[in-house]
């Protein structure tokens, strides 16, 4: 398969994976509804930065360490599980949630950091990059260059998807910003984060 066809096939597969509901989508949607579009886009940018970080690690062979090393995998896994549980409990705790939402719109780095850590502390993202990307690298191609290129495609798709999600909430901003609805959404999102944290903590090493 030529490089062009490989990239086309990867783009189609990555697009389907990008729009599949998951942790990243939940974080961006919740932030767009409860805090605003700019913090949501910053969180999305942080998520994309995490993708790039994993892509660079995989491109230069370090990502495989997470797959083959039980210690490295478990270290990232436990850190990620604790971080997700912490985020989830803060969302479900009204006072902490309110304090976060008052401060965060003024703190761009806070939302960038939250998105980055949510992605970077998930070893399954590293496993995904290690196992998924090589399937689209044709024989004889420059592996680091192809890996970085596919990571950039995945990142671009992610940014587009997050922008569409945030834009979709704007016409309904007044309704969605209702305090009762936001509180319900936060409990739902927080519970999802805690559940995903538990699931991550119990995940076996591939």
N, C-alpha and C positions, 0 to 999 in steps of 0.2 A: 504494500500500500504506500502511495506517495505521501509526502509530508502534508501537502494540501488536503488530501482526503482524510488523513489522520486527524488533522486539526478540525476539519468539518465534522467528523464523527464525534470527536471529543466535545465540541461546542454543543452539539445536539444533546449528548448525554448529560453534560454539565448543566445545561439549561433545565432539563427535567429534574435533576437533583436540586437545583437552586430553588425552584418553586415548590418543592415538597415541604409541607409544614414541618417546622422543627424549632429548636431552641433559638436560633438566630432570628427567625421570623417573629417568634413570640416576643423577644426582647425589643425589636424595632417597633412592632405594632403597639405594644404597651407604652413605650416611651412616646410615640407619636400621639396617642390618645390622651395620656395622663399628663405629659409634660410639654410637648410641642414638637413641631417638625424639625427644627434645628438640632435639638438634643438627639432626636431619633436618627437623623442622618449622621451625626457624630458617632453614635453607637454603631451604626452600620459601617462607617469608615473604620472604626476600631476592629470590627469583625473582619473586614477585608484585610486590614494590616496583619491580623492573626493568620489569615490564609497565606499571605505573602511570606510571613515568617516560616510557616510550615513548608511552603513550597521551596524556599531557599535551603532549608535544612535537608529536604529530600533531594534537591538538585545536587547537593554536595555530599550526599551519602550519610549525613548525620541522622536523618529521619528514621533510617533503618534501625538505629539504636533503640528506639522506642519499641520496635517490633520484636527484636531479638533479645533485648535485655529485660528480664523480669523486674529488676530493681528500678530501671528507668521508667518502664511502663507503669509500675505500681506507684512510683513517686509522683508522676504527673497525674495519674488517675485519682489518687487520694487528695492531692491539692485541688484538682478540678471539682471533685465531689464536694469537698468542704466549701469551696467558693460558691458553687451553685446553691448549696443549702443555705449559706449565709445570705445570698441575694434573695432567695425565696422567702426566708423568714423575715427579712427586712420589708419585703413587699406586703407580707401578711400582718405586719406590726404597724398599725396606723401612725403612731408618733414617729417612728423611724422613717416610714415612707414619706410622710409630710416633710420632714426635715431634709431628706434627700431631694425631693422635688423642688423645694424652695431654693436650695443651694445649687443644684446641678445646672439649671439653665444659664447661670453666670459662669460656670466652670466647664469650659469646653473640654479640657483635658480629662475631666472626670468621666464623661460619657465615652470618650475615646478609649480610656483605660478599661472601662467596664466591658465594652465590646471586645477589646483585644484579649483581655484575660478570659472572658467567656469562651472564646475560640481557642486560645493558645493552651489553656489548661485542660483541654479535652484530648487525651491521647488517641481517641478514635478518629479525630481529624487527621492526625499524623499517619495512623494506620491506613486511612482512606487514601491519602496522597501516595503512600508507599506502594499500595496494592493496585490502585485504580489508574493512576497516570501512566505507569509503564505499559499498560495494555494498548495505549495509543501512540507509542513511540515506535516508528518503523525501524527495521533493521538498518544499521549503518548511520543512523541519525546521531547528532550530538546530544547526548542524554541531558546534561545540565541545561543547555540552551532550550531544548524542547520542553523540559520540565518547567523552567521559568516562564516560557511562552504560554504554556497551558495554564499555569497559575495565574498569569495576567488575564487570560480569557475568562477564567473562573471568577476572578476578582471583578472584571468589567460586568459580567452577568449579574454578580451579586449586587453591585452598586445600582445597576438598572432596576433590579427587582426591589431593592429597598426604597429607591426613589418612587417607584410605582406604588408601593405599599403606603408610603407616607402621603403621597398625592391623593390616594383613594380615601384617606381619612379626612381630608380637608373639607369637602362639601358637607360632612356630617359632624364637623368639629364641635358645634354648639350642643348637639344632642349627645355626642360621645363624651363630652367633658362634664356631663352631669355627675355630681359627687357620688351618688349611689351607684351609678354604672361603673365609675372608675374604681370604687371600693370593691365591687364584685369582680371586675377584671383583674385587679391586683391580687385578690385572694386566689382566683383561678390561675393566674400566671405564676404567683408565688408557689402555689401547690405543685404546678408543673415543674418548676425549677427544683423544688425539693425532691420530687419523684425522680426527675432525671439525675439528680445528684446521687440518690440512693442506687439507681440503676447503674450509674457509672461506677460507683464504689464496688458493686457486686459483679461488674463485668469481668469475665475471664480474659487472660492475655491470649491474643490470637496466635 
